[in-house]
Amino acid sequence: MQTTETTLYTKRYDMYREKADKIANYKSYSDRKKIDSLLELNATIYANLGTDSTKTEWQTANVTSRHIYRLIKQYDERLGEMCLRDSLND
């Protein structure tokens, strides 16, 4: 059974995924600006984690981060691959 706190974190990461998908679909953004915005969103995810974060929160953040890296890979193959590879080595 999920606690209220776990549900809140799940909703937060769903929101991050939706925002990442929205950024990737912007027609007015250049590829470079999309990548920058996605990396900024990824940094925000990790900035909101702390020493009091649970293992589940960290795992959810990592999964969301890999989703963002896959989106980046659509615009810059080399950068996306490098980020994905590094995220698996953590």
C-alpha positions in Angstrom: 0.0 0.0 0.0 1.3 3.4 -1.0 1.5 6.1 1.6 0.4 9.7 1.0 4.0 10.8 0.8 4.9 8.1 -1.8 1.9 9.1 -3.9 3.0 12.8 -3.8 6.4 11.9 -5.1 5.0 9.7 -7.8 2.8 12.6 -9.0 5.8 14.9 -8.9 7.8 12.6 -11.2 4.8 12.2 -13.5 4.7 15.9 -13.7 8.4 16.0 -14.6 7.9 13.5 -17.4 4.9 15.4 -18.8 6.9 18.6 -18.7 9.8 16.9 -20.5 7.5 15.5 -23.2 6.0 19.0 -23.6 9.4 20.6 -24.0 10.3 18.0 -26.6 7.2 18.8 -28.6 7.7 22.6 -28.7 7.7 23.7 -32.3 9.2 27.2 -31.6 12.3 25.8 -29.7 15.5 25.0 -31.6 17.0 21.6 -30.9 19.7 23.3 -28.8 17.1 25.1 -26.6 15.1 21.9 -26.2 18.3 20.1 -25.0 19.1 23.0 -22.6 15.6 23.0 -21.2 15.6 19.2 -20.7 19.0 19.3 -18.9 17.7 22.1 -16.7 14.6 20.1 -15.8 16.9 17.1 -15.0 19.0 19.3 -12.7 15.9 20.4 -11.0 14.9 16.8 -10.3 18.2 16.1 -8.5 18.3 19.5 -6.8 15.0 18.5 -5.0 16.5 15.3 -3.7 18.3 15.4 -0.4 19.9 13.2 2.3 16.5 12.6 3.7 15.2 11.2 0.4 14.2 7.5 0.3 15.7 4.9 -1.9 12.5 4.8 -3.9 12.6 8.5 -4.5 16.2 8.2 -5.8 15.2 5.3 -8.1 12.2 7.2 -9.4 14.4 10.2 -10.1 16.9 8.0 -12.0 14.1 6.5 -14.1 12.7 10.0 -14.9 16.2 11.2 -15.7 16.8 8.3 -18.2 13.5 9.3 -19.8 14.8 12.8 -20.3 18.1 11.5 -21.7 16.2 9.4 -24.2 14.4 12.6 -25.3 17.8 14.4 -25.6 19.1 11.5 -27.7 16.5 12.4 -30.4 18.2 15.7 -30.9 21.8 14.9 -30.2 22.7 11.2 -30.5 26.1 11.5 -29.0 25.1 13.5 -25.9 22.0 11.4 -25.3 24.1 8.1 -25.5 26.7 9.6 -23.2 24.2 10.7 -20.6 22.4 7.3 -20.7 25.6 5.4 -20.4 26.7 7.5 -17.4 23.3 7.2 -15.7 23.6 3.4 -15.8 27.1 3.5 -14.2 25.8 5.2 -11.0 
